């Protein structure tokens, strides 16, 4: 099958929309920080000044997201970045109406200290 022509030009399908969704940008300790959801990799990524500082991964169990692994890269540790990463990931999950659970100890600890995120 050939692509139809419009005004002598071949029409090509639009490229797929990117799966990276930038959805939360804020300043943390004086630097620009962004949390984005990489749906295709099942993780939320925390960028600090354009560099990946950490991520919170999840796996799907039916209709539930199991947050099972959280990493803050060595050079960004000790700067309080895991809290906004986990909070952002859980807030986005809740906003989408998706149930979640935590088998990652960092996420479990965050939920224990923040009862509004209790499962």
For each residue, the residues with C-beta under 8 A, 3 or more apart:
1:
2:
3: 10 11 12
4: 11
5: 8 9 10 11
6: 9 11
7:
8: 5
9: 5 6
10: 3 5
11: 3 4 5 6
12: 3
13:
14:
15:
16:
17:
18: 21
19: 38 39 40
20: 36 37 38
21: 18 36 37 39
22: 25 34 36
23: 35 36 37 92
24: 34 35 36 88 92
25: 22 32 33 34
26: 33 34 84
27: 30 31 32 33
28: 31 33 48 79 80 81 84
29: 79 80
30: 27
31: 27 28 48 49
32: 25 27 48 49 50
33: 25 26 27 28 46 47 48 53 81 84
34: 22 24 25 26 46 47
35: 23 24 44 45 46 47 84 85 88 89
36: 20 21 22 23 24 44 45 47
37: 20 21 23 43 44 45 89 92
38: 19 20 41 42 43 44 45
39: 19 21 42
40: 19
41: 38 57
42: 38 39 57 58 59 60
43: 37 38 55 56 57 58
44: 35 36 37 38 55 56 85 88 89 92
45: 35 36 37 38 52 54 55
46: 33 34 35 52 53 54 55 72 81 84 85 88
47: 33 34 35 36 50 51 52 53
48: 28 31 32 33 51 53 76 81
49: 31 32
50: 32 47
51: 47 48
52: 45 46 47 55 73
53: 33 46 47 48 72 73 76 81
54: 45 46 70 71 72 73 76 81 82 85
55: 43 44 45 46 52 70 71 85
56: 43 44 67 69 70 85 86 89 104 107
57: 41 42 43 67 68 69 70
58: 42 43 65 66 67 68 89 100
59: 42 65 66 68
60: 42 63 64 65 66
61: 64 65 66 101
62:
63: 60 98 99
64: 60 61 98 99 100 101
65: 58 59 60 61 93 98 99 100 101
66: 58 59 60 61 100 101 102 103
67: 56 57 58 70 86 89 90 100 101 102 103 104 107
68: 57 58 59 102 103 104
69: 56 57 104
70: 54 55 56 57 67 82 85 86 104 106 107
71: 54 55
72: 46 53 54 76 77 81 82 85
73: 52 53 54 76 77
74: 77
75:
76: 48 53 54 72 73 79 81
77: 72 73 74
78:
79: 28 29 76
80: 28 29 83 84
81: 28 33 46 48 53 54 72 76 84 85
82: 54 70 72 85 86 106 110
83: 80 86 87 110
84: 26 28 33 35 46 80 81 87 88
85: 35 44 46 54 55 56 70 72 81 82 88 89
86: 56 67 70 82 83 89 90 106 107 110
87: 83 84 90 91 110 114 117
88: 24 35 44 46 84 85 91 92
89: 35 37 44 56 58 67 85 86 92 93
90: 67 86 87 93 94 100 107 110 111 117
91: 87 88 94 95
92: 23 24 37 44 88 89 95 96
93: 65 89 90 96 98 100
94: 90 91 97 98 100
95: 91 92
96: 92 93
97: 94
98: 63 64 65 93 94
99: 63 64 65
100: 58 64 65 66 67 90 93 94 119
101: 61 64 65 66 67 119
102: 66 67 68 107 108 111 119
103: 66 67 68 107 108
104: 56 67 68 69 70 107 108
105: 108 109
106: 70 82 86 109 110
107: 56 67 70 86 90 102 103 104 110 111
108: 102 103 104 105 111 112
109: 105 106 112 113
110: 82 83 86 87 90 106 107 113 114 117
111: 90 102 107 108 114 117 118 119
112: 108 109
113: 109 110
114: 87 110 111 117
115: 118
116:
117: 87 90 110 111 114
118: 111 115
119: 100 101 102 111
